[in-house]
């Protein structure tokens, strides 16, 4: 059998490649980085996690947890890497990004049935078995070819990334370690805000200068990764039922539930880096530093990565794909991952 072509070395691409290779099928996996970078990726590693470092809940009673349990039964590379790179985060499967990507990259490079080619694919072969897993940051040339292939224009939304700070720069006297509802140990640091501190933060967040989308595009944000300033514009209390919600937390210093909290989660196994949970933002870099330092425990925060926004594109899957994710027009061409 001819090699199956997989375009894209993200989560979907490596999972598909590894599964096929373990079944004895030879795979030709294309990844354009580092030859062709994207607006969000920082490395040339496979399965680089661009947004959150969590893969969702591990609780079997949740959809995400059940999916991971089923994937693990099928010898999933991604779940195996997640277990290997695990960072405590309550009931969530959070990972050290570097260890996670390194693990997957080595597994793919060392597999005898996988040939990894570092080059950009600009056109989907019509006469080969292909899995298009190029993701929401597909290169312009390939995106144009896919548009021609599927016969419909793309849909899109804007996605945002949360900042990361150095743990040594956090004032840990301004909060406490705990997981919500006591689940999973003391894995999150909860930065406490009083009502007055929240009010000041909220007002400055609304005033902050923000990165604007292109003139011809509307700002359509992904509801599951909404920038904090967009949530704030929906009302004074929106953040209090979102990323700053205090429910399920009791401040051991007062014995009471705080008015608001900002949760910090470990980004690496050493705990030297902490990410602001749910604090995706499209504020300008200077405004991020100014506004986020209004949070008491982050007054002197050193930011190693600031939040950003990028455009994600995806095909109109219901119009072009079968339930098996191959095209109705070309049965030999499959799509996988976020591009769907």
HURA-V284544 format. One record per backbone hydrogen bond with DSSP energy under -1.0 kcal/mol. NH is the residue of the N-H (numbers start at 1). CO is the residue of the C=O. If there is no record, write none. Layout:
BEGIN
nh->NH co->CO
nh->NH co->CO
END
This chain:
BEGIN
nh->4 co->26
nh->5 co->129
nh->6 co->28
nh->7 co->131
nh->8 co->30
nh->14 co->10
nh->15 co->11
nh->16 co->12
nh->17 co->13
nh->18 co->14
nh->19 co->15
nh->20 co->16
nh->21 co->17
nh->22 co->18
nh->24 co->21
nh->25 co->20
nh->27 co->113
nh->28 co->4
nh->29 co->115
nh->30 co->6
nh->31 co->117
nh->36 co->32
nh->47 co->9
nh->55 co->93
nh->58 co->91
nh->62 co->59
nh->66 co->62
nh->67 co->63
nh->68 co->64
nh->69 co->65
nh->70 co->66
nh->71 co->67
nh->72 co->68
nh->73 co->69
nh->75 co->72
nh->76 co->71
nh->80 co->76
nh->81 co->77
nh->82 co->78
nh->83 co->79
nh->84 co->80
nh->85 co->81
nh->87 co->94
nh->92 co->89
nh->93 co->56
nh->94 co->92
nh->95 co->53
nh->96 co->85
nh->100 co->96
nh->101 co->97
nh->102 co->98
nh->103 co->99
nh->104 co->100
nh->105 co->101
nh->106 co->102
nh->107 co->103
nh->108 co->104
nh->109 co->105
nh->110 co->106
nh->114 co->111
nh->115 co->27
nh->117 co->29
nh->119 co->117
nh->130 co->332
nh->131 co->5
nh->132 co->334
nh->133 co->7
nh->143 co->139
nh->144 co->140
nh->145 co->141
nh->146 co->142
nh->147 co->143
nh->148 co->144
nh->149 co->145
nh->150 co->146
nh->151 co->147
nh->155 co->314
nh->157 co->312
nh->158 co->220
nh->159 co->310
nh->161 co->308
nh->164 co->305
nh->165 co->274
nh->166 co->302
nh->167 co->272
nh->169 co->166
nh->170 co->167
nh->171 co->297
nh->172 co->170
nh->174 co->171
nh->176 co->190
nh->178 co->188
nh->181 co->248
nh->182 co->179
nh->183 co->180
nh->187 co->185
nh->189 co->264
nh->190 co->176
nh->191 co->262
nh->192 co->174
nh->193 co->260
nh->198 co->194
nh->199 co->195
nh->200 co->196
nh->201 co->197
nh->202 co->198
nh->203 co->199
nh->204 co->200
nh->205 co->201
nh->206 co->202
nh->207 co->203
nh->208 co->204
nh->211 co->282
nh->217 co->214
nh->220 co->218
nh->222 co->158
nh->225 co->222
nh->228 co->280
nh->231 co->227
nh->232 co->228
nh->233 co->229
nh->234 co->231
nh->235 co->232
nh->238 co->235
nh->241 co->238
nh->244 co->239
nh->245 co->242
nh->249 co->246
nh->251 co->256
nh->254 co->251
nh->255 co->251
nh->260 co->193
nh->261 co->244
nh->262 co->191
nh->264 co->189
nh->265 co->275
nh->267 co->273
nh->271 co->268
nh->274 co->165
nh->275 co->265
nh->276 co->163
nh->277 co->263
nh->279 co->276
nh->281 co->161
nh->284 co->209
nh->288 co->284
nh->289 co->285
nh->290 co->286
nh->291 co->287
nh->292 co->288
nh->293 co->289
nh->294 co->291
nh->295 co->292
nh->298 co->295
nh->299 co->296
nh->301 co->298
nh->304 co->164
nh->305 co->164
nh->310 co->159
nh->312 co->157
nh->313 co->136
nh->314 co->155
nh->315 co->339
nh->317 co->315
nh->319 co->316
nh->321 co->317
nh->322 co->326
nh->325 co->322
nh->327 co->333
nh->328 co->320
nh->333 co->330
nh->334 co->130
nh->335 co->325
nh->336 co->132
nh->340 co->337
END
